[in-house]
Amino acid sequence: MSLQNEKRQHPRTKVALPVIIETAHGFTDGQILDISASGAFVLYRNSLKPTNKFYMAIANVPQLSRHLPVGAELIRTNSVGPDGHFTSQGMGVRFTNISTEDRKYISALVSGYTK
């Protein structure tokens, strides 16, 4: 079995975590669909115009009583919606500013356990 052109350095897991996204154009909410220690795939409302770098706060993270703040960099975007009527957008992001503790927590979450 081959991992055809797999560029990811860290394993990912499917999640459903709410996120608040802040760019130079304002704020919007979204949902993380998958996450790794180095990045995520995020659905967001199409009113957002993503910039190359932005901030987001990941909410409702299991076993944490706070939002997880993350600086991120846009890697790619995808349109999501039926028949060309886009109800949301998706973007792949790389984490650029995240504490070592929070990165370790995400790694543990992806591995299937948290401390």
HUKA-V13536 format. One record per residue. PHI is phi in degrees with one decimal (999 if undefined). BURIAL is b if it has 9 or more other ideal C-beta (glycine too) atoms within 8 Angstrom, else e. Layout:
PHI:BURIAL / PHI:BURIAL
This chain:
999:e / -106.3:e / -99.0:e / -22.7:e / 55.2:e / -69.8:e / -102.5:e / -70.8:b / -91.9:e / -127.0:b / -66.1:e / -114.8:b / -137.5:b / -76.0:e / -143.0:b / -139.0:e / -115.5:b / -67.9:b / -143.0:b / -109.5:b / -111.7:b / -120.3:e / -126.2:b / -62.8:e / -94.1:e / 125.8:e / -113.2:e / -153.7:b / -102.4:b / -161.2:b / -144.9:b / -81.3:b / -97.5:b / -147.8:b / -147.1:b / -137.9:b / -66.5:b / -113.5:e / -178.6:b / -159.1:b / -113.3:b / -123.2:b / -91.9:b / -147.1:b / -68.6:b / -72.0:b / -74.5:e / -78.2:b / -107.3:e / -62.7:b / -105.3:b / -61.2:e / -127.7:e / -159.4:b / -118.3:b / -147.1:b / -122.3:b / -86.7:b / -107.0:b / 54.6:e / -72.7:b / -52.7:e / 67.3:e / -113.9:e / -101.8:e / -146.9:e / -72.8:e / -104.6:b / -79.1:b / -143.4:b / -86.8:b / -139.2:b / -125.9:b / -68.8:b / -104.6:e / -158.0:e / -127.2:b / -136.4:e / -87.9:e / -130.1:b / 165.5:b / -78.0:e / 52.2:e / 77.8:e / -93.5:e / -79.8:b / -98.0:e / -157.2:b / -121.6:b / -122.5:b / -143.1:b / -90.8:b / -127.3:b / -110.2:b / -73.0:b / -112.3:e / -141.3:e / -146.3:b / -67.0:e / -58.8:e / -61.9:e / -68.1:b / -64.0:b / -64.5:b / -61.7:b / -63.1:b / -58.7:b / -65.8:b / -60.8:b / -64.9:b / -71.4:e / 99.8:e / -146.8:e / -131.6:e / -99.6:e
